[in-house]
Amino acid sequence: MDIMRKADQKTTEGSADYFTGRVTITGQFQREAPSRVSGALVRFEPGARTAWHTHPLGQTLIITEGVGWTQIEGGPKLEFHAGDILWCPAEHRHWHGATPHEAMSHIAIQEGLNGTPVTWMEHVTEAEYLAPAQTD
Protein backbone atom coordinates (compact mmCIF):
# COMPACT_ATOMS: atom_id res chain seq x y z
CA MET A 1 0.00 0.00 0.00
CA ASP A 2 1.27 3.46 -0.87
CA ILE A 3 -0.10 6.61 0.78
CA MET A 4 0.49 10.03 -0.78
CA ARG A 5 0.31 12.25 2.29
CA LYS A 6 -1.39 15.61 1.89
CA ALA A 7 1.68 17.42 3.23
CA ASP A 8 3.81 15.82 0.50
CA GLN A 9 1.51 16.59 -2.42
CA LYS A 10 2.63 19.35 -4.74
CA THR A 11 0.31 22.01 -6.12
CA THR A 12 1.11 23.44 -9.53
CA GLU A 13 -0.50 26.16 -11.63
CA GLY A 14 -2.42 24.97 -14.67
CA SER A 15 -0.60 25.89 -17.87
CA ALA A 16 -1.95 28.85 -19.86
CA ASP A 17 -1.55 26.56 -22.90
CA TYR A 18 -4.39 24.35 -21.58
CA PHE A 19 -6.45 26.59 -19.27
CA THR A 20 -8.06 30.03 -19.24
CA GLY A 21 -7.98 31.72 -15.82
CA ARG A 22 -6.42 30.49 -12.58
CA VAL A 23 -6.35 26.71 -12.16
CA THR A 24 -4.35 24.70 -9.62
CA ILE A 25 -3.56 20.99 -9.79
CA THR A 26 -2.80 19.04 -6.60
CA GLY A 27 -1.81 15.44 -5.92
CA GLN A 28 -1.28 14.57 -9.56
CA PHE A 29 -0.64 10.84 -9.95
CA GLN A 30 0.15 8.33 -12.67
CA ARG A 31 0.03 4.61 -11.88
CA GLU A 32 2.70 2.26 -13.18
CA ALA A 33 2.04 -0.15 -16.06
CA PRO A 34 0.11 -2.26 -16.62
CA SER A 35 -2.29 0.29 -15.09
CA ARG A 36 -3.16 3.25 -17.29
CA VAL A 37 -4.91 5.34 -14.63
CA SER A 38 -3.94 8.91 -13.76
CA GLY A 39 -5.65 11.71 -11.93
CA ALA A 40 -5.50 14.81 -9.76
CA LEU A 41 -7.51 17.28 -7.74
CA VAL A 42 -8.12 20.32 -9.94
CA ARG A 43 -9.41 23.68 -8.66
CA PHE A 44 -10.85 26.31 -11.01
CA GLU A 45 -11.24 29.87 -9.74
CA PRO A 46 -14.35 31.75 -10.96
CA GLY A 47 -14.21 32.11 -14.75
CA ALA A 48 -11.46 29.49 -15.19
CA ARG A 49 -11.87 26.60 -17.60
CA THR A 50 -10.04 24.03 -19.70
CA ALA A 51 -9.31 24.35 -23.38
CA TRP A 52 -11.15 21.97 -25.69
CA HIS A 53 -9.67 18.48 -25.30
CA THR A 54 -10.29 14.74 -25.67
CA HIS A 55 -9.35 11.66 -23.66
CA PRO A 56 -8.57 8.44 -25.56
CA LEU A 57 -10.41 6.27 -23.01
CA GLY A 58 -12.79 8.83 -21.47
CA GLN A 59 -12.70 10.79 -18.21
CA THR A 60 -14.54 10.75 -14.89
CA LEU A 61 -14.92 13.97 -12.89
CA ILE A 62 -16.02 13.83 -9.24
CA ILE A 63 -17.15 17.32 -8.23
CA THR A 64 -15.98 18.11 -4.70
CA GLU A 65 -16.83 21.81 -4.43
CA GLY A 66 -18.75 24.57 -6.16
CA VAL A 67 -20.62 24.87 -9.44
CA GLY A 68 -19.28 24.35 -12.94
CA TRP A 69 -20.12 24.03 -16.59
CA THR A 70 -19.20 21.42 -19.18
CA GLN A 71 -19.93 20.86 -22.84
CA ILE A 72 -19.32 18.15 -25.40
CA GLU A 73 -18.86 19.65 -28.85
CA GLY A 74 -22.21 19.98 -30.60
CA GLY A 75 -24.16 19.41 -27.38
CA PRO A 76 -25.69 21.74 -24.82
CA LYS A 77 -23.61 23.40 -22.13
CA LEU A 78 -24.55 21.70 -18.84
CA GLU A 79 -24.32 22.91 -15.25
CA PHE A 80 -23.10 20.60 -12.47
CA HIS A 81 -22.70 20.90 -8.68
CA ALA A 82 -20.66 19.54 -5.76
CA GLY A 83 -21.49 15.85 -5.30
CA ASP A 84 -22.18 15.23 -9.01
CA ILE A 85 -20.12 12.72 -11.00
CA LEU A 86 -19.54 13.35 -14.71
CA TRP A 87 -18.50 10.86 -17.38
CA CYS A 88 -17.14 12.06 -20.71
CA PRO A 89 -16.86 9.21 -23.24
CA ALA A 90 -13.67 8.41 -25.11
CA GLU A 91 -12.60 10.79 -27.88
CA HIS A 92 -15.45 13.27 -27.28
CA ARG A 93 -14.17 16.82 -27.69
CA HIS A 94 -15.21 18.74 -24.56
CA TRP A 95 -14.34 21.37 -21.95
CA HIS A 96 -15.21 22.01 -18.29
CA GLY A 97 -14.63 24.69 -15.69
CA ALA A 98 -16.05 27.00 -13.04
CA THR A 99 -18.89 29.43 -13.57
CA PRO A 100 -18.05 33.16 -13.71
CA HIS A 101 -19.14 33.72 -10.10
CA GLU A 102 -18.21 30.53 -8.22
CA ALA A 103 -15.07 28.39 -7.95
CA MET A 104 -15.24 24.65 -8.64
CA SER A 105 -13.02 21.71 -7.73
CA HIS A 106 -13.06 18.18 -9.07
CA ILE A 107 -11.11 14.97 -8.92
CA ALA A 108 -10.24 14.02 -12.49
CA ILE A 109 -9.60 10.36 -13.31
CA GLN A 110 -8.66 9.12 -16.76
CA GLU A 111 -6.72 6.37 -18.50
CA GLY A 112 -3.94 6.85 -20.99
CA LEU A 113 -3.60 5.05 -24.28
CA ASN A 114 -0.09 4.68 -25.68
CA GLY A 115 1.13 6.87 -22.81
CA THR A 116 -1.26 9.76 -23.51
CA PRO A 117 -4.28 10.54 -21.27
CA VAL A 118 -5.34 13.77 -23.03
CA THR A 119 -5.08 15.62 -26.34
CA TRP A 120 -5.30 19.40 -25.93
CA MET A 121 -6.81 21.71 -28.53
CA GLU A 122 -7.69 25.42 -28.81
CA HIS A 123 -9.05 27.56 -26.00
CA VAL A 124 -12.78 27.90 -25.39
CA THR A 125 -13.92 31.31 -26.65
CA GLU A 126 -15.74 33.80 -24.44
CA ALA A 127 -18.87 33.33 -26.59
CA GLU A 128 -18.76 29.54 -26.08
CA TYR A 129 -18.08 29.91 -22.36
CA LEU A 130 -20.83 32.48 -21.75
CA ALA A 131 -23.53 30.76 -23.86
CA PRO A 132 -26.60 29.80 -21.79
CA ALA A 133 -26.29 26.58 -19.79
CA GLN A 134 -28.96 23.92 -19.34
CA THR A 135 -29.88 23.22 -15.73
CA ASP A 136 -32.04 20.45 -14.32
TORBA-222284 format. One record per atom (N, C-alpha, C): residue in one letter; x, y, z; atom name. Coordinates in pm, 1 decimal, always signed. Atoms other than C-alpha are relative to their C-alpha. Layout:
N
A;X;Y;Z;CA $
...
//
This chain:
136
M;+85.6;-117.0;+0.0;N $
M;+0.0;+0.0;+0.0;CA $
M;+89.8;+122.9;+0.0;C $
D;-74.7;-125.1;+9.0;N $
D;+126.5;+345.8;-87.5;CA $
D;-95.2;+113.6;+33.9;C $
I;+82.0;-114.3;-39.2;N $
I;-9.9;+661.4;+77.7;CA $
I;+71.6;+127.5;-40.7;C $
M;-54.0;-131.0;+37.5;N $
M;+48.8;+1002.6;-77.6;CA $
M;-55.2;+99.7;+101.7;C $
R;+44.1;-87.5;-108.3;N $
R;+31.5;+1224.8;+229.0;CA $
R;-27.4;+140.4;-52.3;C $
K;+39.4;-133.9;+42.5;N $
K;-139.3;+1560.5;+189.0;CA $
K;+117.1;+97.8;+8.0;C $
A;-113.3;-91.7;-19.0;N $
A;+168.5;+1741.7;+322.8;CA $
A;+107.4;-16.6;-107.0;C $
D;-101.5;+27.1;+102.2;N $
D;+381.1;+1581.8;+50.0;CA $
D;-47.9;+26.2;-142.6;C $
Q;+54.0;-22.7;+133.7;N $
Q;+151.4;+1659.3;-242.2;CA $
Q;+35.1;+139.7;-49.0;C $
K;-34.7;-128.8;+60.0;N $
K;+263.3;+1935.2;-474.4;CA $
K;-122.3;+60.1;-67.9;C $
T;+102.7;-73.2;+73.9;N $
T;+30.7;+2201.3;-611.5;CA $
T;+69.3;+81.8;-106.3;C $
T;-57.3;-75.1;+111.1;N $
T;+110.9;+2344.0;-952.5;CA $
T;-108.5;+84.0;-66.1;C $
E;+92.6;-83.6;+76.5;N $
E;-49.6;+2616.2;-1163.0;CA $
E;-30.5;-68.7;-133.0;C $
G;+35.9;+53.4;+130.6;N $
G;-241.6;+2497.4;-1466.6;CA $
G;+62.0;+86.0;-109.5;C $
S;-66.7;-69.5;+110.0;N $
S;-59.7;+2589.4;-1787.2;CA $
S;-96.8;+85.5;-80.3;C $
A;+81.2;-88.8;+84.6;N $
A;-195.1;+2884.5;-1986.0;CA $
A;-18.9;-59.4;-139.8;C $
D;+19.9;+68.2;+128.1;N $
D;-155.4;+2656.0;-2289.7;CA $
D;-128.1;-83.4;+0.1;C $
Y;+112.0;+93.1;-10.8;N $
Y;-438.8;+2435.0;-2158.5;CA $
Y;-120.2;+54.8;+77.4;C $
F;+104.5;-54.9;-84.4;N $
F;-644.7;+2658.5;-1926.9;CA $
F;-13.8;+150.0;-21.3;C $
T;+27.1;-143.6;-4.7;N $
T;-806.0;+3002.8;-1923.5;CA $
T;-32.5;+32.2;+145.4;C $
G;+23.6;-35.4;-139.0;N $
G;-798.5;+3172.1;-1581.7;CA $
G;+90.1;-78.7;+93.2;C $
R;-86.7;+64.1;-99.1;N $
R;-642.5;+3048.8;-1258.0;CA $
R;-51.4;-139.5;+35.5;C $
V;+28.5;+139.9;-28.5;N $
V;-634.6;+2671.5;-1216.2;CA $
V;+118.8;-57.0;+76.1;C $
T;-107.2;+69.1;-70.8;N $
T;-434.7;+2470.0;-962.4;CA $
T;-25.0;-150.3;-3.9;C $
I;+5.1;+145.9;+8.9;N $
I;-356.0;+2098.9;-979.0;CA $
I;+79.5;-55.2;+117.3;C $
T;-60.7;+54.3;-120.3;N $
T;-280.1;+1904.4;-659.9;CA $
T;-6.0;-152.2;-2.7;C $
G;+0.2;+145.2;-16.0;N $
G;-181.3;+1544.0;-592.3;CA $
G;-3.7;-76.2;-129.8;C $
Q;+1.8;+66.4;+130.8;N $
Q;-127.6;+1457.4;-956.0;CA $
Q;+69.0;-136.2;+11.8;C $
F;-58.4;+133.2;-6.2;N $
F;-63.9;+1084.5;-994.7;CA $
F;-13.4;-72.7;-133.0;C $
Q;+0.0;+87.4;+117.4;N $
Q;+15.4;+832.7;-1267.2;CA $
Q;+40.2;-137.5;+49.6;C $
R;-31.8;+135.2;-45.0;N $
R;+3.1;+460.6;-1188.1;CA $
R;+91.1;-69.7;-100.1;C $
E;-95.5;+73.4;+83.1;N $
E;+270.3;+226.5;-1318.4;CA $
E;-70.2;-107.4;-82.4;C $
A;+52.8;+104.7;+87.0;N $
A;+203.7;-15.4;-1605.6;CA $
A;-1.7;-131.5;+78.0;C $
P;+92.0;-3.1;+113.1;N $
P;+10.8;-225.8;-1662.5;CA $
P;-118.6;+94.8;+17.6;C $
S;+108.1;-96.4;-19.3;N $
S;-228.6;+28.7;-1509.1;CA $
S;+19.4;+117.4;-95.1;C $
R;-4.3;-118.1;+87.1;N $
R;-315.6;+325.3;-1729.4;CA $
R;-65.9;+119.7;+67.0;C $
V;+77.1;-100.9;-71.0;N $
V;-491.1;+533.7;-1462.7;CA $
V;+87.6;+115.4;+47.5;C $
S;-63.1;-120.4;-54.8;N $
S;-394.2;+890.5;-1376.1;CA $
S;-110.3;+90.6;+51.6;C $
G;+99.8;-91.7;-51.2;N $
G;-565.2;+1170.8;-1193.1;CA $
G;+60.7;+110.7;+83.4;C $
A;-42.1;-112.9;-82.8;N $
A;-549.8;+1480.8;-976.0;CA $
A;-123.2;+70.4;+52.6;C $
L;+100.9;-92.7;-48.2;N $
L;-751.3;+1728.0;-773.6;CA $
L;+24.6;+132.3;-71.3;C $
V;-15.2;-121.6;+80.1;N $
V;-811.7;+2031.9;-994.4;CA $
V;-97.3;+105.2;+52.5;C $
R;+83.7;-110.9;-49.0;N $
R;-941.4;+2368.3;-865.9;CA $
R;-1.2;+111.8;-103.2;C $
F;+22.1;-108.1;+95.6;N $
F;-1085.2;+2631.1;-1100.8;CA $
F;-54.4;+120.1;+75.9;C $
E;+52.2;-123.4;-57.1;N $
E;-1123.6;+2987.1;-973.6;CA $
E;-114.9;+49.3;-88.5;C $
P;+110.3;-48.9;+83.5;N $
P;-1435.5;+3174.7;-1096.1;CA $
P;+49.1;+46.1;-138.0;C $
G;-34.4;-35.6;+137.4;N $
G;-1421.0;+3211.3;-1474.9;CA $
G;+104.6;-88.1;-64.7;C $
A;-105.8;+86.5;+55.3;N $
A;-1146.3;+2949.0;-1518.7;CA $
A;-60.5;-123.8;-65.2;C $
R;+48.0;+116.7;+73.4;N $
R;-1186.6;+2660.0;-1760.2;CA $
R;+112.3;-64.7;-78.4;C $
T;-95.2;+69.5;+85.5;N $
T;-1004.1;+2403.0;-1969.8;CA $
T;-11.2;+53.4;-142.6;C $
A;+13.2;-12.7;+145.3;N $
A;-930.5;+2434.7;-2338.0;CA $
A;-80.7;-121.6;-47.4;C $
W;+61.2;+118.3;+59.7;N $
W;-1115.0;+2196.8;-2568.8;CA $
W;+102.2;-112.7;+5.8;C $
H;-91.5;+113.9;-6.2;N $
H;-967.3;+1848.4;-2530.3;CA $
H;-77.7;-131.0;-13.5;C $
T;+57.3;+134.8;+3.3;N $
T;-1028.5;+1474.2;-2567.2;CA $
T;+83.9;-91.0;+88.6;C $
H;-70.0;+104.9;-74.3;N $
H;-934.6;+1165.6;-2365.7;CA $
H;-18.8;-129.1;-77.8;C $
P;+12.2;+118.3;+85.1;N $
P;-857.0;+844.0;-2555.6;CA $
P;-88.3;-109.9;+58.2;C $
L;+82.8;+102.7;-62.9;N $
L;-1041.2;+626.9;-2300.8;CA $
L;-104.8;+60.0;+92.3;C $
G;+101.8;-67.2;-79.3;N $
G;-1278.8;+882.9;-2146.7;CA $
G;+56.7;+60.4;+127.5;C $
Q;-40.1;-66.8;-123.6;N $
Q;-1269.6;+1079.4;-1820.7;CA $
Q;-117.6;+4.0;+96.1;C $
T;+97.2;-15.4;-107.2;N $
T;-1454.5;+1075.2;-1489.3;CA $
T;+39.2;+121.8;+82.7;C $
L;-20.0;-115.0;-87.2;N $
L;-1492.5;+1397.4;-1289.1;CA $
L;-91.3;-15.5;+120.4;C $
I;+76.1;+4.6;-124.4;N $
I;-1601.7;+1383.0;-924.5;CA $
I;+4.9;+140.0;+58.6;C $
I;+4.6;-140.4;-40.8;N $
I;-1715.3;+1732.0;-823.3;CA $
I;-0.3;+6.6;+152.5;C $
T;-15.7;-5.7;-145.3;N $
T;-1598.4;+1810.8;-470.0;CA $
T;-43.0;+133.2;+59.3;C $
E;+32.6;-133.5;-51.5;N $
E;-1683.2;+2180.9;-442.6;CA $
E;-51.9;+87.6;-113.0;C $
G;+41.6;-105.1;+91.0;N $
G;-1875.5;+2457.2;-615.7;CA $
G;-95.3;-41.1;-109.6;C $
V;+88.5;+15.6;+115.4;N $
V;-2062.0;+2486.6;-943.8;CA $
V;+84.2;+19.0;-125.4;C $
G;-75.5;-11.9;+123.8;N $
G;-1928.2;+2434.6;-1293.9;CA $
G;-85.6;-22.9;-121.9;C $
W;+62.9;+23.6;+129.4;N $
W;-2012.1;+2403.3;-1658.9;CA $
W;+85.8;-96.3;-80.0;C $
T;-69.8;+88.7;+90.9;N $
T;-1920.4;+2141.8;-1917.6;CA $
T;-77.7;-7.7;-130.2;C $
Q;+65.6;+12.1;+130.5;N $
Q;-1993.2;+2085.8;-2283.7;CA $
Q;+78.2;-96.8;-86.5;C $
I;-55.6;+83.0;+106.8;N $
I;-1931.8;+1814.8;-2540.0;CA $
I;-31.4;+71.8;-129.7;C $
E;+18.7;-72.3;+125.7;N $
E;-1886.0;+1965.3;-2884.8;CA $
E;-129.6;-42.6;-67.8;C $
G;+126.0;+24.2;+68.0;N $
G;-2220.5;+1998.4;-3060.0;CA $
G;-117.2;-22.9;+94.1;C $
G;+106.2;+22.4;-98.0;N $
G;-2415.6;+1940.7;-2738.0;CA $
G;-24.7;+124.4;+83.0;C $
P;+29.8;-114.7;-85.1;N $
P;-2568.7;+2174.1;-2481.7;CA $
P;+106.2;+17.8;+108.4;C $
K;-84.7;-25.9;-115.6;N $
K;-2361.4;+2340.4;-2212.8;CA $
K;-81.3;-37.6;+122.9;C $
L;+70.9;+50.4;-116.7;N $
L;-2454.9;+2170.5;-1884.0;CA $
L;+61.5;+53.7;+128.4;C $
E;-46.2;-44.5;-131.2;N $
E;-2431.5;+2290.5;-1525.3;CA $
E;+6.4;-119.8;+93.7;C $
F;-12.8;+106.3;-99.3;N $
F;-2310.0;+2060.1;-1246.8;CA $
F;+39.1;+60.3;+134.9;C $
H;-17.9;-49.2;-136.4;N $
H;-2269.7;+2089.6;-868.0;CA $
H;+81.5;-98.5;+83.9;C $
A;-72.4;+85.4;-94.9;N $
A;-2065.8;+1953.8;-575.7;CA $
A;-82.8;-125.2;+27.7;C $
G;+66.3;+128.2;-20.7;N $
G;-2149.5;+1585.0;-530.2;CA $
G;-35.0;-71.6;-128.2;C $
D;+28.6;+62.3;+129.1;N $
D;-2217.6;+1523.1;-900.8;CA $
D;+123.1;-74.8;-50.6;C $
I;-107.0;+74.5;+66.9;N $
I;-2011.6;+1271.5;-1099.7;CA $
I;-27.8;+5.3;-148.9;C $
L;+14.1;-13.4;+144.8;N $
L;-1954.0;+1334.8;-1470.8;CA $
L;+81.2;-107.6;-69.8;C $
W;-73.4;+92.7;+86.3;N $
W;-1850.4;+1086.1;-1738.0;CA $
W;+2.6;+59.4;-140.0;C $
C;-13.9;-42.7;+138.5;N $
C;-1714.5;+1206.2;-2071.0;CA $
C;+56.4;-118.2;-78.4;C $
P;-45.0;+117.3;+76.0;N $
P;-1686.3;+920.5;-2323.6;CA $
P;+129.5;+25.4;-77.8;C $
A;-125.7;-3.5;+74.7;N $
A;-1366.5;+840.9;-2511.2;CA $
A;-13.4;+82.1;-128.1;C $
E;-16.5;-76.2;+124.6;N $
E;-1260.3;+1078.5;-2788.5;CA $
E;-108.7;+104.8;-25.1;C $
H;+97.6;-107.9;+15.4;N $
H;-1545.1;+1326.8;-2728.2;CA $
H;+66.9;+133.3;+34.5;C $
R;-58.5;-133.2;-19.9;N $
R;-1416.9;+1682.1;-2768.9;CA $
R;-87.3;+76.2;+99.2;C $
H;+76.9;-63.3;-105.9;N $
H;-1520.6;+1874.3;-2455.8;CA $
H;+84.9;+100.9;+76.5;C $
W;-67.9;-89.0;-93.9;N $
W;-1434.3;+2137.2;-2195.4;CA $
W;-80.1;+0.5;+129.7;C $
H;+68.3;-15.6;-127.8;N $
H;-1520.7;+2200.8;-1829.4;CA $
H;+71.6;+105.3;+82.7;C $
G;-60.1;-101.8;-84.7;N $
G;-1462.8;+2469.2;-1569.2;CA $
G;-100.7;+59.1;+96.5;C $
A;+84.4;-69.2;-97.5;N $
A;-1604.7;+2700.2;-1303.9;CA $
A;-95.1;+94.6;-72.7;C $
T;+86.4;-104.7;+52.8;N $
T;-1888.6;+2943.5;-1357.3;CA $
T;+68.3;+135.1;+24.3;C $
P;-65.2;-129.8;-19.0;N $
P;-1805.3;+3316.2;-1371.2;CA $
P;+1.2;+49.6;+144.6;C $
H;+16.3;-56.6;-134.4;N $
H;-1913.5;+3372.0;-1009.5;CA $
H;+32.3;-96.4;+113.3;C $
E;-28.2;+96.8;-106.1;N $
E;-1820.6;+3052.6;-821.5;CA $
E;+111.6;-94.2;-42.2;C $
A;-108.5;+95.0;+24.5;N $
A;-1507.2;+2839.3;-794.7;CA $
A;-56.4;-141.9;-5.8;C $
M;+40.1;+139.8;+9.9;N $
M;-1523.9;+2465.3;-864.2;CA $
M;+124.8;-85.9;+9.8;C $
S;-108.7;+98.4;-8.4;N $
S;-1302.0;+2170.6;-772.6;CA $
S;-53.4;-136.9;-38.7;C $
H;+37.1;+137.8;+30.5;N $
H;-1306.4;+1817.6;-907.4;CA $
H;+122.3;-90.6;+6.9;C $
I;-101.2;+103.4;+13.8;N $
I;-1110.7;+1496.7;-891.8;CA $
I;-16.6;-53.9;-140.8;C $
A;+2.8;+49.0;+138.2;N $
A;-1023.9;+1401.7;-1249.3;CA $
A;+70.8;-134.5;-5.0;C $
I;-57.6;+133.3;+15.2;N $
I;-959.6;+1035.5;-1331.4;CA $
I;-15.1;-40.2;-145.9;C $
Q;+2.1;+42.2;+138.6;N $
Q;-865.8;+912.4;-1676.5;CA $
Q;+106.6;-106.3;-22.2;C $
E;-98.8;+99.9;+38.9;N $
E;-671.8;+637.4;-1850.2;CA $
E;+73.2;+48.9;-123.4;C $
G;-77.9;-32.6;+118.1;N $
G;-393.8;+685.3;-2099.2;CA $
G;-0.8;-114.1;-99.1;C $
L;-15.5;+99.4;+105.9;N $
L;-359.8;+504.9;-2427.9;CA $
L;+128.6;+34.7;-72.0;C $
N;-132.8;-24.4;+57.7;N $
N;-9.1;+468.1;-2568.2;CA $
N;+71.3;+114.3;+71.7;C $
G;-69.1;-98.5;-81.9;N $
G;+112.9;+687.0;-2280.5;CA $
G;-62.3;+138.3;+2.6;C $
T;+61.5;-132.0;+7.6;N $
T;-126.2;+976.4;-2350.7;CA $
T;-141.1;-3.2;+57.9;C $
P;+134.5;-3.8;-55.8;N $
P;-427.5;+1054.2;-2126.6;CA $
P;-88.0;+111.2;-56.7;C $
V;+77.7;-115.0;+47.6;N $
V;-533.8;+1376.6;-2303.2;CA $
V;+63.5;+57.3;-126.9;C $
T;-45.8;-76.7;+116.0;N $
T;-507.7;+1561.9;-2634.2;CA $
T;-61.7;+138.8;+11.6;C $
W;+46.2;-138.3;-16.2;N $
W;-529.9;+1940.1;-2592.7;CA $
W;-20.2;+66.8;-134.5;C $
M;+34.2;-72.7;+122.0;N $
M;-681.3;+2171.4;-2852.9;CA $
M;-7.8;+149.4;+32.2;C $
E;+5.2;-145.5;-17.7;N $
E;-769.1;+2542.0;-2881.2;CA $
E;-81.7;+38.0;+123.4;C $
H;+73.0;-51.4;-115.2;N $
H;-904.7;+2755.6;-2599.7;CA $
H;-147.9;+19.5;-31.9;C $
V;+142.8;-27.9;+9.5;N $
V;-1278.3;+2790.1;-2539.3;CA $
V;-16.4;+151.1;-11.7;C $
T;+20.4;-143.8;+17.9;N $
T;-1392.1;+3130.9;-2664.9;CA $
T;-91.6;+55.0;+108.2;C $
E;+90.9;-63.6;-95.4;N $
E;-1574.3;+3380.1;-2443.9;CA $
E;-145.5;-25.9;-38.8;C $
A;+136.7;+25.1;+46.2;N $
A;-1886.8;+3332.7;-2658.8;CA $
A;-43.6;-142.3;+34.5;C $
E;+33.2;+138.1;-36.0;N $
E;-1876.5;+2953.5;-2608.0;CA $
E;-19.5;-14.1;+150.4;C $
Y;+4.2;+8.2;-146.4;N $
Y;-1808.1;+2991.4;-2235.7;CA $
Y;-126.1;+66.0;+56.9;C $
L;+111.2;-77.1;-55.9;N $
L;-2083.0;+3247.7;-2174.9;CA $
L;-136.4;-33.3;-60.7;C $
A;+127.8;+42.9;+56.7;N $
A;-2353.4;+3075.9;-2385.9;CA $
A;-87.4;-56.0;+112.5;C $
P;+88.8;+49.3;-106.5;N $
P;-2660.5;+2979.7;-2178.7;CA $
P;+23.4;-148.8;+29.2;C $
A;-17.1;+138.4;-42.5;N $
A;-2628.7;+2658.2;-1978.8;CA $
A;-135.8;-61.4;+29.6;C $
Q;+119.9;+74.0;-39.2;N $
Q;-2895.5;+2391.6;-1933.6;CA $
Q;+14.7;-39.6;+145.8;C $
T;+1.7;+47.1;-138.6;N $
T;-2987.5;+2322.5;-1572.8;CA $
T;-117.0;-95.5;+16.1;C $
D;+108.6;+97.1;-23.8;N $
D;-3204.5;+2045.5;-1431.7;CA $
D;-124.0;+64.9;+53.8;C $
//
